[in-house]
Amino acid sequence: MTTAIFWFTLDLRLRDLPGLAAAMRQYDQVVPVFILDQSDPWFFGGASQWWLDHSLEKLSADIAAQGGQLILRRGDTLPCLRQMILQTGAVAVHFSRAYEPWLAAKQQQVFHTLAAEGIACKRYGGRLLLEPELILNQQGKPFQVFTPYYKRCLKILDLPPDAPMPKPRWHNHKLPGERLQDWNLLPTKPNWATGFDAWEPGEAGAHKSLREAVTKRVASYSSLRDRPAIEGTSRLSPHLHFGEISPRDIWHSISHSRTLAAGAGEPFLRQLIWREFSFYLLHHWPGIPEYAFKPAFEHFPWTRNAKALKAWQKGQTGYPIVDAGMRELWHTGWMHNRVRMIVASFLTKHLQLHWREGAAWFWDTLVDADLANNTAGWQWVAGCGADAAPYFRIFNPVLQGRSSTRTAPMCAPGYRNWRGCQRNTSTNPGSRRALFWSRSEWNWVKPTLRPLWITNLRGKPPWQPTHRSSGRSITDIQIGLHGAAQADHMGLQGLHLTLNI
Ligand SMILES: Cc1cc2nc3c(=O)[nH]c(=O)nc-3n(C[C@H](O)[C@H](O)[C@H](O)COP(=O)(O)OP(=O)(O)OC[C@H]3O[C@@H](n4cnc5c(N)ncnc54)[C@H](O)[C@@H]3O)c2cc1C
């Protein structure tokens, strides 16, 4: 009886997983393991730990439903794997190839060490559509500009549909493992993740998001994807980051959809190639999480301003769209791409703070925090990345905010927070969701508030709201001038409205 170990990393799924499929085909039984190594240099941020906990719980349940047991281990990866090899008598270790430089280096070490000890170590693709070494320009060098890279990808992309997974052959003897709840990945005191409940981590949730994308988002994607007020994108990013769904599954579902017109999926699929491009850059330029892709930017005289950084992180800059985005990020673990660009531009170009400060905050607060995409996104906005927006392109946070919300004020990012807020009661309004509008925007926002029942007005607003009830259950609304301190140093006034429900 031959045994193989499948070492899960950022590929927490059972479908279309080449390394697992091969292990199931080649060996009599497979032991699935996930190892939490807290010494990793890019260990999961807070929001990602929340996701990881739920995702592992789902994966465990899925494996258990097939008669297996996901083994959880904590510690240095190599000793953990060695111990499991001894305990199970495994002759092989399979895993999916990583592109994050630190994880790729760890996989190399595992590969060489175990191979030298006679274990068949095998690395498989599956996280990307195309391996980065395959795409080179005519000089045999990596592309640095997206469009030619994209064209080349389309030319060579040949994606056979995934073969059905072989019948599961999980190792079914009890093995020592840790309990997920002992890892303390979920926040408790305080539990800042109450607003994350709308997410459904895990493979089933990923496929649900994909189905929704195919039926409701993809056809209108090119016209709606840049409008944060509208649910126009797929929200697949955390599922993709944790590998709960393969990019190949997404590609096939969209390009072979019977409901979509020919070519209708192209704008969406192009974004998947942007994701590939980020991984491509990280693979060929592994130093970019720390250093600017364009070396000249290493000498840029970034400002240090702890107060401004805090105001940005907390969503207290006074700029409505920036604050709505940053609060949405804190409360839901996600932010629309357009708003990510606006807040990143604000940090790097208005406040002139280092892009790494912003990337670090995103790393901690995004459920989809991804080394490749986060690095590329920040460098693109800051102007120091590959094929980046030029350094002089600055998102105007006032105009961007207005055009993002005017068309659908009730669904504006702040409103999305508000809708989520209805489920929760807050005793600490300052740290809860808030809606922000600048003074000039108030005139068009005001009518949308009419249906709300305002029972309690605090602060001294410069207007007298005359809203009347439509019987909704809102019990407390505060309206006040935005904090003087932020307004002063940002040089603007905004209206600050917090809902306690
Ligand atoms: C400053 C900044 C930081 C970012 N940090 C991250 C990050 O940590 N993790 C992350 O996954 N994305 C990041 N992005 C890219 C992008 O904002 C998100 O992928 C997107 O908003 C996710 O929402 P969605 O799944 O609804 O995307 P959709 O619009 O539905 O796109 C589908 C998929 O394509 C990929 N994609 C879409 N846009 C981009 C893009 N611009 N670059 C690369 N891939 C893209 C994502 O995997 C996404 O899930 C960042 C962008 C910026 C400007």
The ligand as an SDF file (V2000), in Angstrom:
LIG
                    3D

 53 58  0  0  0  0  0  0  0  0999 V2000
   -3.6740   49.4590   -4.5590 C   0  0  0  0  0  0  0  0  0  0  0  0
   -4.2510   48.1440   -5.0060 C   0  0  0  0  0  0  0  0  0  0  0  0
   -4.0830   47.0140   -4.2250 C   0  0  0  0  0  0  0  0  0  0  0  0
   -4.6340   45.7880   -4.6350 C   0  0  0  0  0  0  0  0  0  0  0  0
   -4.4500   44.6970   -3.8280 N   0  0  0  0  0  0  0  0  0  0  0  0
   -4.9670   43.4930   -4.2230 C   0  0  0  0  0  0  0  0  0  0  0  0
   -4.7860   42.3410   -3.4120 C   0  0  0  0  0  0  0  0  0  0  0  0
   -4.1470   42.3650   -2.3680 O   0  0  0  0  0  0  0  0  0  0  0  0
   -5.3610   41.1690   -3.8330 N   0  0  0  0  0  0  0  0  0  0  0  0
   -6.0770   41.0840   -4.9980 C   0  0  0  0  0  0  0  0  0  0  0  0
   -6.5730   40.0010   -5.3420 O   0  0  0  0  0  0  0  0  0  0  0  0
   -6.2170   42.1600   -5.8010 N   0  0  0  0  0  0  0  0  0  0  0  0
   -5.6980   43.3590   -5.4540 C   0  0  0  0  0  0  0  0  0  0  0  0
   -5.8680   44.4530   -6.2580 N   0  0  0  0  0  0  0  0  0  0  0  0
   -6.4920   44.2700   -7.5870 C   0  0  0  0  0  0  0  0  0  0  0  0
   -8.0220   44.4570   -7.6230 C   0  0  0  0  0  0  0  0  0  0  0  0
   -8.3840   45.6280   -6.9520 O   0  0  0  0  0  0  0  0  0  0  0  0
   -8.7960   43.2820   -7.0140 C   0  0  0  0  0  0  0  0  0  0  0  0
   -8.3230   42.0680   -7.5420 O   0  0  0  0  0  0  0  0  0  0  0  0
  -10.2970   43.3940   -7.3390 C   0  0  0  0  0  0  0  0  0  0  0  0
  -10.7950   44.5980   -6.8470 O   0  0  0  0  0  0  0  0  0  0  0  0
  -11.0090   42.2290   -6.7170 C   0  0  0  0  0  0  0  0  0  0  0  0
  -12.3920   42.3590   -6.8690 O   0  0  0  0  0  0  0  0  0  0  0  0
  -13.2070   41.3430   -7.7690 P   0  0  0  0  0  0  0  0  0  0  0  0
  -12.8500   39.9580   -7.3930 O   0  0  0  0  0  0  0  0  0  0  0  0
  -14.6350   41.7460   -7.6770 O   0  0  0  0  0  0  0  0  0  0  0  0
  -12.6130   41.6570   -9.1850 O   0  0  0  0  0  0  0  0  0  0  0  0
  -13.2150   41.4560  -10.6470 P   0  0  0  0  0  0  0  0  0  0  0  0
  -13.2670   42.7900  -11.2560 O   0  0  0  0  0  0  0  0  0  0  0  0
  -14.4450   40.6610  -10.6160 O   0  0  0  0  0  0  0  0  0  0  0  0
  -12.0460   40.6640  -11.4020 O   0  0  0  0  0  0  0  0  0  0  0  0
  -11.9600   39.2430  -11.3990 C   0  0  0  0  0  0  0  0  0  0  0  0
  -10.5990   38.8370  -10.8960 C   0  0  0  0  0  0  0  0  0  0  0  0
   -9.5690   39.3610  -11.7260 O   0  0  0  0  0  0  0  0  0  0  0  0
   -8.4420   39.7440  -10.9350 C   0  0  0  0  0  0  0  0  0  0  0  0
   -8.2490   41.1950  -11.0370 N   0  0  0  0  0  0  0  0  0  0  0  0
   -9.1980   42.1400  -11.2210 C   0  0  0  0  0  0  0  0  0  0  0  0
   -8.6250   43.3610  -11.2820 N   0  0  0  0  0  0  0  0  0  0  0  0
   -7.3080   43.1720  -11.1070 C   0  0  0  0  0  0  0  0  0  0  0  0
   -6.1900   44.0430  -11.0720 C   0  0  0  0  0  0  0  0  0  0  0  0
   -6.3080   45.3470  -11.2450 N   0  0  0  0  0  0  0  0  0  0  0  0
   -4.9740   43.5170  -10.8820 N   0  0  0  0  0  0  0  0  0  0  0  0
   -4.8070   42.1900  -10.7350 C   0  0  0  0  0  0  0  0  0  0  0  0
   -5.8270   41.3070  -10.7600 N   0  0  0  0  0  0  0  0  0  0  0  0
   -7.0560   41.7920  -10.9480 C   0  0  0  0  0  0  0  0  0  0  0  0
   -8.7740   39.3820   -9.5020 C   0  0  0  0  0  0  0  0  0  0  0  0
   -8.2250   38.1150   -9.2160 O   0  0  0  0  0  0  0  0  0  0  0  0
  -10.2830   39.3680   -9.5000 C   0  0  0  0  0  0  0  0  0  0  0  0
  -10.8440   38.5600   -8.5040 O   0  0  0  0  0  0  0  0  0  0  0  0
   -5.3310   45.6980   -5.8630 C   0  0  0  0  0  0  0  0  0  0  0  0
   -5.4880   46.8480   -6.6410 C   0  0  0  0  0  0  0  0  0  0  0  0
   -4.9590   48.0480   -6.2170 C   0  0  0  0  0  0  0  0  0  0  0  0
   -5.1450   49.2670   -7.0680 C   0  0  0  0  0  0  0  0  0  0  0  0
  1  2  1  0
  2  3  1  0
  2 52  2  0
  3  4  2  0
  4  5  1  0
  4 50  1  0
  5  6  2  0
  6  7  1  0
  6 13  1  0
  7  8  2  0
  7  9  1  0
  9 10  1  0
 10 11  2  0
 10 12  1  0
 12 13  2  0
 13 14  1  0
 14 15  1  0
 14 50  1  0
 15 16  1  0
 16 17  1  0
 16 18  1  0
 18 19  1  0
 18 20  1  0
 20 21  1  0
 20 22  1  0
 22 23  1  0
 23 24  1  0
 24 25  2  0
 24 26  1  0
 24 27  1  0
 27 28  1  0
 28 29  2  0
 28 30  1  0
 28 31  1  0
 31 32  1  0
 32 33  1  0
 33 34  1  0
 33 48  1  0
 34 35  1  0
 35 36  1  0
 35 46  1  0
 36 37  1  0
 36 45  1  0
 37 38  2  0
 38 39  1  0
 39 40  1  0
 39 45  2  0
 40 41  1  0
 40 42  2  0
 42 43  1  0
 43 44  2  0
 44 45  1  0
 46 47  1  0
 46 48  1  0
 48 49  1  0
 50 51  2  0
 51 52  1  0
 52 53  1  0
M  END
$$$$
